[in-house]
Amino acid sequence: FTRGRERSRDPQSIIEELKDLEKKDYKEVILLGQNVDSYLWFGGGLKKDLNKASEIQKTTAINFAKLLELCAINHPKIRIRFSTSNPQDMSIDVINIMAKYDNICNHIHLPVQSGSNKILKAMNRQHSREEYIDLIDRIKHIIPNCSISQDIIVGFPGESEEDHKQTLGLMETVKYSFGYMFKYSERPGTLAQRKLADDVDEATKKRRLEEIVELQQKHSLHRTKEFLNKEVEVLIEKTSKKSQLYWSGRNNENTVVVFPKENYNVGDFVNVKITDCTSATLLGNAIGYSKNN
């Protein structure tokens, strides 16, 4: 609640901004929100006030799935990403729209925070371990090659060794492509800071975080290996940090791809054949421009 109430932008203003960005030759946009899946526009006002809206406002309301489709239809040459999704609000409609349009990237950042129902409840999260895994299963059924990334917090107040093992177990089930992992620390103004004792010692937090990171690196390598000998579309973003002779960009699944520059330029969409990988990067060679150029 430290961020205040959620508010949704007028969808027309978003479409107009995309139109302006496309004129300026932008190739990719990210629809960004603290919780994009709770987006709802019915002429203005808070989502909680929808029940006070007129019938026509209710029937013409635009949720995130409809907004995503509007963006994809109106700007087919722009690659679209979105972040962040919360498990309790992620709808099958959004997943179906992702599957329907080629210019919507196959990546969902879906924070889980913990694999323990006890800790999720203490965090005031609105999803359970079982609901989360069921959502992952539905995503993979509709978009088999969709990459999933995570946020995980270790050492939350009250976290036992069994709770930690449940988080490791959930990671083994999902095998995330990548993630953002942190030790718990008190944040002023939060319910946890006011009500819960920070009772997991620093050494335990450090050890648990190391175990989470090590497992994620193993899973990240598993996921990057899935691209070996396959062609991926890459949007060139910049020169590689490791060599002036290589480009760096990302594929639709949000994985970094590095390949020789040849005659390509920043902003080009290029098809790349993957020949090698690390846990974080795909390596390959360009085989030509993609259809998006």
C-alpha positions as CSV (number, residue, x, y, z in Angstrom):
1,F,0.0,0.0,0.0
2,T,3.0,2.3,0.1
3,R,2.5,3.0,-3.7
4,G,-1.1,4.1,-3.3
5,R,-4.1,2.9,-5.3
6,E,-3.7,1.4,-8.7
7,R,-4.9,3.5,-11.6
8,S,-5.3,2.6,-15.3
9,R,-4.4,4.8,-18.2
10,D,-6.9,5.6,-21.0
11,P,-6.2,2.9,-23.7
12,Q,-6.4,5.5,-26.5
13,S,-3.5,7.4,-24.9
14,I,-1.5,4.2,-24.9
15,I,-2.3,3.5,-28.6
16,E,-1.4,7.1,-29.5
17,E,1.9,6.8,-27.7
18,L,2.7,3.6,-29.6
19,K,1.9,5.3,-32.8
20,D,4.3,8.1,-31.9
21,L,7.0,5.6,-31.0
22,E,6.6,3.7,-34.2
23,K,7.0,7.0,-36.2
24,K,10.3,7.5,-34.3
25,D,11.4,4.0,-35.4
26,Y,11.1,2.3,-32.1
27,K,10.9,-1.5,-32.5
28,E,9.9,-2.8,-29.1
29,V,7.8,-1.5,-26.2
30,I,7.1,-2.8,-22.7
31,L,3.6,-2.3,-21.2
32,L,4.7,-1.6,-17.7
33,G,2.7,-1.7,-14.5
34,Q,3.1,-2.8,-10.9
35,N,0.4,-5.4,-11.8
36,V,-0.5,-5.1,-15.5
37,D,-3.2,-7.9,-15.2
38,S,-5.3,-5.7,-13.0
39,Y,-5.6,-3.1,-15.7
40,L,-9.2,-2.0,-16.3
41,W,-10.5,1.1,-18.1
42,F,-14.2,1.9,-18.0
43,G,-13.9,5.7,-18.6
44,G,-11.8,6.6,-15.6
45,G,-11.9,5.8,-11.9
46,L,-10.6,3.0,-9.7
47,K,-11.0,-0.6,-10.5
48,K,-12.9,-1.1,-7.3
49,D,-15.6,1.4,-8.4
50,L,-16.6,-0.6,-11.5
51,N,-19.7,-1.8,-9.8
52,K,-20.8,1.9,-9.7
53,A,-20.3,2.4,-13.4
54,S,-23.2,2.5,-15.9
55,E,-24.1,-0.6,-17.9
56,I,-22.6,0.7,-21.1
57,Q,-19.4,1.5,-19.2
58,K,-19.3,-2.1,-17.9
59,T,-20.0,-3.7,-21.3
60,T,-17.3,-1.6,-23.1
61,A,-14.7,-1.8,-20.3
62,I,-11.2,-2.7,-21.5
63,N,-9.2,-5.2,-19.4
64,F,-5.5,-6.1,-20.0
65,A,-6.2,-8.8,-22.5
66,K,-8.2,-6.4,-24.7
67,L,-5.5,-3.7,-24.3
68,L,-2.8,-6.2,-25.3
69,E,-4.8,-7.2,-28.4
70,L,-5.4,-3.5,-29.4
71,C,-1.7,-2.8,-29.2
72,A,-0.8,-6.0,-31.2
73,I,-3.4,-5.3,-33.9
74,N,-2.7,-1.6,-34.4
75,H,1.1,-2.0,-34.4
76,P,2.0,-5.4,-35.9
77,K,5.6,-4.4,-36.6
78,I,6.3,-3.5,-32.9
79,R,7.4,-6.2,-30.6
80,I,5.4,-6.1,-27.4
81,R,6.4,-7.2,-23.9
82,F,4.7,-6.6,-20.6
83,S,5.6,-6.7,-16.9
84,T,4.8,-7.4,-14.1
85,S,2.0,-10.0,-13.8
86,N,0.7,-11.1,-10.4
87,P,-0.4,-14.8,-10.2
88,Q,-3.9,-14.0,-8.8
89,D,-4.8,-11.7,-11.6
90,M,-3.2,-13.5,-14.6
91,S,-6.0,-14.5,-16.9
92,I,-6.3,-17.3,-19.5
93,D,-7.6,-14.5,-21.9
94,V,-4.1,-12.8,-21.7
95,I,-2.3,-16.1,-22.4
96,N,-4.6,-16.8,-25.4
97,I,-3.9,-13.3,-26.8
98,M,-0.2,-13.9,-26.4
99,A,-0.6,-17.1,-28.4
100,K,-2.6,-15.4,-31.1
101,Y,-0.2,-12.6,-32.1
102,D,3.3,-13.1,-33.2
103,N,4.4,-9.7,-32.1
104,I,3.7,-10.4,-28.5
105,C,6.7,-11.9,-26.9
106,N,6.6,-15.4,-25.3
107,H,7.8,-14.4,-21.9
108,I,5.9,-13.9,-18.6
109,H,7.5,-12.5,-15.5
110,L,5.5,-14.2,-12.8
111,P,6.7,-13.5,-9.2
112,V,6.2,-16.4,-6.8
113,Q,8.1,-15.0,-3.8
114,S,8.0,-18.4,-2.0
115,G,7.0,-22.0,-2.5
116,S,5.6,-22.3,1.0
117,N,1.9,-21.6,1.6
118,K,2.7,-20.6,5.1
119,I,5.1,-17.9,4.0
120,L,2.8,-16.8,1.1
121,K,0.1,-16.2,3.7
122,A,2.4,-14.3,6.0
123,M,3.5,-12.2,2.9
124,N,-0.2,-11.5,2.3
125,R,0.1,-12.9,-1.2
126,Q,-3.2,-13.8,-2.9
127,H,-2.1,-17.1,-4.4
128,S,-1.2,-20.5,-3.1
129,R,1.5,-22.8,-4.2
130,E,-1.0,-25.1,-5.9
131,E,-2.8,-22.3,-7.7
132,Y,0.6,-21.0,-9.0
133,I,1.7,-24.4,-10.3
134,D,-1.8,-24.8,-12.0
135,L,-1.3,-21.4,-13.7
136,I,2.1,-22.4,-15.0
137,D,0.6,-25.7,-16.3
138,R,-2.1,-23.7,-18.2
139,I,0.5,-21.3,-19.6
140,K,2.7,-24.1,-20.9
141,H,-0.3,-25.9,-22.4
142,I,-1.3,-22.9,-24.4
143,I,2.2,-21.6,-25.2
144,P,4.7,-24.5,-24.8
145,N,7.8,-22.4,-25.5
146,C,6.8,-19.5,-23.2
147,S,9.7,-18.6,-20.9
148,I,8.8,-17.9,-17.2
149,S,10.9,-15.8,-14.9
150,Q,10.5,-15.3,-11.1
151,D,11.0,-13.1,-8.1
152,I,11.9,-15.0,-4.9
153,I,12.6,-13.7,-1.4
154,V,14.5,-15.9,1.1
155,G,14.6,-15.5,4.8
156,F,11.1,-13.9,5.2
157,P,10.1,-13.8,8.9
158,G,9.1,-17.2,10.1
159,E,10.7,-19.1,7.2
160,S,11.8,-22.5,8.4
161,E,14.1,-24.9,6.6
162,E,11.1,-26.9,5.4
163,D,9.6,-23.7,3.9
164,H,12.9,-23.1,2.1
165,K,12.9,-26.7,0.8
166,Q,9.4,-26.1,-0.6
167,T,10.6,-23.1,-2.5
168,L,13.5,-25.2,-4.0
169,G,10.9,-27.9,-4.8
170,L,8.7,-25.4,-6.7
171,M,11.7,-24.2,-8.6
172,E,12.4,-27.8,-9.7
173,T,8.8,-28.1,-10.9
174,V,8.8,-24.9,-12.9
175,K,12.4,-24.7,-14.0
176,Y,12.4,-20.9,-14.6
177,S,14.3,-19.4,-17.4
178,F,15.8,-16.7,-15.1
179,G,14.9,-14.9,-12.0
180,Y,15.5,-12.1,-9.4
181,M,16.4,-13.5,-6.0
182,F,16.8,-11.5,-2.8
183,K,17.3,-11.8,0.9
184,Y,14.5,-10.4,3.0
185,S,15.2,-7.1,4.7
186,E,12.8,-4.9,6.6
187,R,11.2,-2.1,4.5
188,P,9.8,0.9,6.4
189,G,6.0,1.3,6.2
190,T,5.2,-2.3,5.3
191,L,3.0,-4.7,7.3
192,A,5.9,-7.1,7.7
193,Q,8.1,-4.4,9.2
194,R,5.4,-3.4,11.7
195,K,4.1,-6.8,12.6
196,L,6.7,-9.5,12.0
197,A,10.1,-10.0,13.7
198,D,13.0,-10.4,11.4
199,D,13.9,-13.7,13.0
200,V,16.0,-15.5,10.3
201,D,19.6,-14.9,11.0
202,E,21.9,-13.3,8.3
203,A,24.0,-16.4,7.8
204,T,21.0,-18.6,7.2
205,K,19.6,-16.0,4.7
206,K,22.9,-15.9,2.9
207,R,23.1,-19.7,2.6
208,R,19.5,-20.1,1.5
209,L,20.0,-17.4,-1.2
210,E,23.1,-19.1,-2.4
211,E,21.2,-22.4,-2.8
212,I,18.4,-20.6,-4.7
213,V,20.8,-18.8,-7.0
214,E,22.7,-22.0,-7.7
215,L,19.6,-23.9,-8.6
216,Q,18.4,-21.1,-10.8
217,Q,21.7,-21.1,-12.7
218,K,21.2,-24.8,-13.3
219,H,17.7,-24.3,-14.6
220,S,18.7,-21.3,-16.7
221,L,21.3,-23.5,-18.5
222,H,18.7,-26.1,-19.0
223,R,16.4,-23.6,-20.7
224,T,19.1,-22.0,-22.9
225,K,20.2,-25.5,-24.1
226,E,16.7,-25.9,-25.4
227,F,17.6,-23.3,-28.1
228,L,20.6,-25.1,-29.4
229,N,20.5,-25.7,-33.2
230,K,17.3,-23.7,-33.5
231,E,16.7,-20.4,-35.2
232,V,15.5,-17.4,-33.2
233,E,14.5,-13.9,-34.1
234,V,16.7,-11.3,-32.4
235,L,16.2,-7.5,-32.1
236,I,19.7,-6.0,-32.1
237,E,20.1,-3.7,-29.1
238,K,23.8,-2.8,-28.7
239,T,27.4,-4.0,-29.2
240,S,28.3,-6.9,-27.0
241,K,30.0,-6.0,-23.8
242,K,32.7,-8.7,-24.5
243,S,33.6,-7.9,-28.1
244,Q,33.2,-4.9,-30.4
245,L,32.8,-7.4,-33.3
246,Y,29.5,-8.9,-31.9
247,W,26.0,-7.6,-31.5
248,S,23.8,-8.3,-28.5
249,G,20.0,-8.5,-28.5
250,R,17.1,-10.5,-27.2
251,N,14.9,-13.1,-28.6
252,N,11.1,-13.4,-28.1
253,E,11.6,-15.3,-24.9
254,N,13.7,-12.5,-23.5
255,T,17.0,-14.4,-23.6
256,V,20.2,-12.5,-24.6
257,V,21.6,-13.5,-27.9
258,V,25.2,-12.6,-29.1
259,F,26.4,-13.0,-32.7
260,P,28.9,-11.5,-35.2
261,K,28.0,-8.1,-36.5
262,E,28.5,-8.6,-40.2
263,N,26.5,-5.9,-42.0
264,Y,23.6,-5.7,-39.6
265,N,22.7,-2.6,-37.5
266,V,21.0,-1.7,-34.2
267,G,17.3,-1.9,-34.6
268,D,17.4,-4.8,-37.1
269,F,15.3,-7.9,-36.6
270,V,17.6,-10.8,-37.5
271,N,17.2,-14.6,-37.6
272,V,20.1,-16.3,-35.7
273,K,21.0,-19.9,-35.6
274,I,22.1,-20.9,-32.1
275,T,25.3,-22.9,-31.8
276,D,26.3,-22.5,-28.2
277,C,25.1,-21.1,-24.9
278,T,25.8,-20.3,-21.3
279,S,23.2,-20.1,-18.5
280,A,22.5,-16.5,-19.4
281,T,23.4,-16.1,-23.1
282,L,22.8,-17.7,-26.5
283,L,25.6,-17.6,-29.1
284,G,25.1,-18.0,-32.8
285,N,25.4,-16.7,-36.3
286,A,23.0,-14.6,-38.3
287,I,21.3,-16.2,-41.3
288,G,19.3,-13.2,-42.5
289,Y,16.8,-10.5,-41.8
290,S,13.5,-11.6,-40.3
291,K,10.1,-10.8,-41.8
292,N,9.7,-7.9,-39.3
293,N,12.2,-5.6,-41.2
